[in-house]
């Protein structure tokens, strides 16, 4: 398997089941698994990962589910089953063929933590760079067994310090950095391939139905859209497919934008009350490692007639 996608799901309310069913119908693949400690529905039976250790938590305790999931993925039947392991949400649209194509820019035998990077601020002014959970994040085959080993310790620490509450994506990124010194890496262009902010949703109108004569502002190479209701998922799919038809192009890393991102240093504003020096937090959009991987990949895929 190239890419395995895991979607934490719930049978507690029918709307949760419906969201999972719609995600499966619109963008699911044979390697998409809906994680639950009990059956979800007849439609999802064949794709439900019945995880006996899973806990159907509320939103505040999502880190607990996430750490339990990645601990379970270290089991023999999973630990080498996929090149890439993606955690995604049912209220997201995933353009799986394009994500799979982009993942071929990276070697799964190396330590990669891929996603859409964001920055979280703590009350003490400490900043954590993390991969947005709504946009989904991806763990390489090499990193997975490490993360599986670290997860119980990170979960224990979270339970002791915060009662298991927190932002699941921030908690996971903190765990991976603390134990493995692996930072999140951007695999997609935030402006042209990802629609996860309210501003981007409003600008692209990707969740709105368009008449045939209406112009589209939807980027044709969009890989991830979040958040999306079950009713909006088919609309998002149709809009992106139409954008692809009307503006055909290869969805490869843009070499000029890569160079621009590699030369740009982000330095988030530090609160005046911060205990940490302002210059302690600086990140390139693309560090040298991922910049070189994406640049080489762009040149290869540009020359490949099979590139989408």
C-alpha positions, 0 to 999 in steps of 0.5 A: 500500500502506498498511502493508508488514510485513517479517519477517527470516527464515532457511532455516538450520533448519526451525523458523525456516521453520515459524515464518515459515510459521505467522506467514504463515498466522495474521496475514500479509497480501498486504503481508507479506514474509519477508526472506531471501537464499534461498528459504524454502519453497513456501508462502512463495515468493510472499511472500519478499523475496529480498534478495541483500545479506541476511546470515543472522546469529546473534542477536548480529549482528541489527543487521547484518541490520536496517541492510542491510534498511533500506538496501535499502528505499531502492531505487526499487521500495520507497522510495515503495511503502508509507505505513508500513514495519514490521519485525516478528518471526515469533514475534510475533502482529500484529493487522494490521487494528487496527494499520492502523487506528491508523496512520491517526492519523498522517500518513506524509508526516511523520517518524514512528518508531512502536513500543513504547518501552523504555529500555536502560542502558549500562555508563556509565549512558547510556540509550537510548529505543528501540522494542522489536524484539519488538513491532515498529516502524514507519517512515513513508514520509517517514522511510524514505529518510532511514533508508535513507541513514543505515543504511550509516553506522550499520552501518559504525560498529557494525562498527568499534566492536562488530564488528556485535554489539548489540541491533538495536532499540537500534542502530536507535533510536540511528541514527535519533536520531543522524542525524535527531533523531527519537525513538520514539513510542508508537502503542499503549497499553502496558497495554491494547493490547500484550502483550510482557512476561512479566507481561502474558503471565501476567496475560492467559494469551493463549497458553493455550487456554481452555474455552468456559466459562472467563473470558477476561482477554485485552484485546479490542484487543490489537495485538501479542503477543510472544513466541509459538511457532508452536503458540501463534499460532493460540491467540492469534488465537482468544483475541483474536477471542473477547475481541472477540466477548464485549466488543465495543468500538471500538479507538480511543485512550482519551482519558482514558488519553491525557491521563494519559499526556501528564501523566506523566513517566517518569524511569528509575532511574540507576545510582550509577556513571552519568556522566550526571546523573539528570535528563538522562533524562525522557520523557512517555508521550505527548509533545505531538505524538503526544498531539494526533495520537492525541487528534484521531484518537480523536474522529474514529474514535469518530464513524466507524461503520466503526471496528473 
